[in-house]
Amino acid sequence: MPIATDDNPAIDEIAFLANSANRVAVLERLEGGAHSRHVLAEEAGVSRVTVGRILDDFAERRWITQRGQVAEITPLGSWVRESFEALCEVMAAERSLRPVAPWFPPEGFGFPIEQLHDAEITLVSRADAAAPISKLVREFDDGGRVRAFSFAITGQFLEACWRAVTAGSATWEWVFTPAVFEVLVSNPRMARWSRELLASGRATYHRYDGDIPYVVIISGSRVNIRLADDGGAATALVQSDDGVVRSWAEETFEGFRRSATPLTAESFTG
């Protein structure tokens, strides 16, 4: 049955729960075991009359059984509660992703969008335009292996990378586009940092002569996805520890690197 119909009973049942915080509260408490009406009223913060009406509605739907003043959830009621909770979690995640959705690549990422349900999101704001890049810079604080593939670079981020790698606390593997290469060789400071990074033996650069539609940094267990507007300006940072997202990032990195040209320190000598 199509969802969008005037006589879809499933929509009515969802609304039955969603439109009443009291019903949800009572059903949640019953999940923890049998409760008397008196205890349910106290725990849910509603009157005993309201609790009685709710329990009668639940019993009619076979979500609970009642023995005198004691109510107990049924397997059907438990399934409904779990499914409703899952729907609420989906909508909460959707609300968190909604502000950044316009900046996702048109073709999407190589994983289902729901894998970002628990991602941490940092937005550019009037008060802190550098918030995303500041968080990215801190990814070098713990050192370790850092990998990236990108169509853009900022001096602030590359300097943080240079400091961490030359201090011996991190390694850096980077695949980037020809446009990024041009920025690196034309900027004296970035060119020097690049020479010193590559001379350290703890960094690798690869130029990918094609399109890289993302700015992605893999550090530790975290995948950092920097989003940008149509002009390339940073808009947000999405950080995820999800295993599926990490697998996508690692496989995509390796795919770009296999098809890219390794560079040496001499590549950045003017």
N, C-alpha and C positions, 0 to 999 in steps of 0.2 A: 504493500500500500504506500503511495506517495505520502511524504510527511505533510506537505502543505495542502491539506484538505480540511474542509469545514467540519467534517464528522470523524476526525481521527481521535479515537478514544485515548491513545497513548499521550497525545498532547494534553488532554484534560487531566490525566493522572499526574503528569509532570507538574502541571499548574497547581494541582491539588496540594502537592508538597511544597513547591517553590513559593507559593503565595502565602505560606504560613510558617513563620519561624518557630511557632509553638509546636506544630506537627513534627517538624524536623527535629526539634529538641527532644520531644518525647520518644520518637523512634530511635534516636541516637542513644538515649539512656537505656532503652529496652535491649539494645544490642549487648549491653553489659550484664544482662541477666534479668530474671523476673523481678518486677517492682509492684508494690502496692500503689493504689491511686494516690494515697496520702503522700508517700515518698516521691512519686513522680511530680506531683504538684509542687512540692518544696524544691526539688532539684531543678525543675524546668522553670520555676518562677511564675507559674500560672495558677489560676484558681482550680479547685477540685471539680467544679462544674465544667470548666473548659477541658480539663483532662478527661473527664468522663465522656464528653462529646467526641473528643479526638479518638479515644480508645474504641468507642462504638463504631466510628468510621473505619478505623483500622481493622476491627474484627469483621466488619462487613466485607472487606477486601481480602480477608484471610491472611492478613499480615501479622496478626497476633491471635493468641487464644486468651480467654479470660476465665478464671475460676474465682468466683466471688469478687473480691476487691483486688485480686492479683492478676497482672497481665504479663504475658511472656511472648516474645517475638517468635515467629515461625521461620522455617527456612526460606519461604517465599518473601517474608518481610525483611529478612536479613539480606537477601539478594537485592531487593528494591533499595534498601538503605545504602548498600555498597555501590550500586550502580548510580544512585543519585549523587553520592559523594564523589564518584569518579567524574560525573558530568560537571559538578561544581569545580573540581580541580582543573578540568579542561578549560572551562570558561574563565577561571582566574588566570590561568597561563595565557590564554588568548588576550586577555586585557593587558597583561604585561608586555606582550609582543606587538600589540596593535600599534603603539607609537612608532616602532621601528620598521614595521612591515613595508612601508613605501620605499625603503632603501635596500630591501633584499634584491639580489640580481633577478632580472625578469625571468630567467630560466630556473630560478630557485637554487637551492643547494643540492648536493648529492645525497641528501638524507631527508626523511619526513620532517616537516616543520615541528611536529609534536615532540621531537627529540630535544627541542630547546625549552621544554616546559618549565624547567627549573633553572634556566640560565640567569646569570646576573647581568643586568643591563645598566650601562652608564651613558647618559645622554649629554650632549653639548647643551649648555644653557647660557643665558645672557650673563649670569653671575660667574660661571666657570666654563669658558669656551674650550679650555684645554683639559677638561676632566677625562675624556677617553684616553688621550695620549699620556696623561699623567699616570693612569692606571696601567697602561701598557708598559711604561718605563719601569714600574715596580715589579714586573715579571722577571727582571734580572736580579732582584734582591736575593733570591735563594740560590742563584747560580744554576749549575747543571746544564743539560742539553737544551738548546733553544733552536727551533727550526721555523722557517717562514717562507711563504710565497706571496708575492705582492706586485701591484701595479703602481705603488707609491711609497715614498719614504719621507720622513721628517728629520731635520737635523737633531732635534731633541732625542728622538728614539735612537738614531744611529750613534749619537754620543754616549748614551747609556749602554748600548751594546758594546761600543769600543772600550769603555771603562771596565765593564764586567769581564770581557774576554781578555784584555791585556793584563788585568789583575789576576787572571788565572782562575776565576770563580765560575766561568761559564764557557760553553762552546756555542758557536753560531754557524748555522747552515742556512743559506739564503738563496732562493731562486727568484729572479725578478725580470721585468720586461726591458726591452731596449730603451724605453722612455726613462726608466729609473737609472739605467746605466748612463745615459746622457746627463742626468742630474748629478750623479756621483762624480763623473769626470770633469764637469764644468764648475763644480764647487770646490775650491781649494781645501777647505777643512774636511769635507766629506771624502775627497780624494785621499788626503793624508790619513784619515782614520781607516779608510779601506785598505790602503797599503800596509798600515801597521797591523790591522786585523788579519790580513792574509799572511803577512810575514810571521805572525805569532804561531802559526801551525794549528791554531785552535778555531779557525774560521774557514769556511768555504763559500765562494760566490759562484753562482751559475746564472748565465743570461739565457732566458727562454725567448726565442725569436717568434713569439706568437702572442696571443691574448691571454692574460691572467685576469679573470674578472673579480678577484677577491683580494683582500689584504688579510692574511691569516697567519697567526703566530702560535706555535705549539710549544708550550713550556710546562715541564712536569706532566701532570695529568690534565692540564687545562688547555682548552682550545680558545683562543682569542680571535674574534672576527670583528675587524674594524669596518663599520659601514660608512658610506659616503653618499652625498647627493649627486645629481647629474653633473655637477661641475667638479666633482672629485673632492670636495671639502668634507672633512670628517664630520659625522653627525652623531655617531653612537658607537659604543663598544659592547659586544655580546660575548660573555665568557661562560663556557660550559665545561663541565666535567663528565658529560655523558659519553659512554663507551662507543655508541654508534657514531656520534659526532667526531670523536677522536679517531676512530678507524677511517672515516671519510677523509679527515684532514691529513692523516699520515699517508694514505694511499694516493691522495691527490698530490701531495708534496713529492712523493717518489715518482709519480708519473711525469710531473713537470721536470724534475731533476734529470731523469733518464733521457729526456729529449732536449736538454739544455747544454750549453757550452760552458765548461769550467773556465774560470778566469784566474789570473795570477796577479801579484802585486804590480807587475810591470804594466798591466792593463790600465792602471790608474796613474802612470807617470806622464806628466805633461810634456 
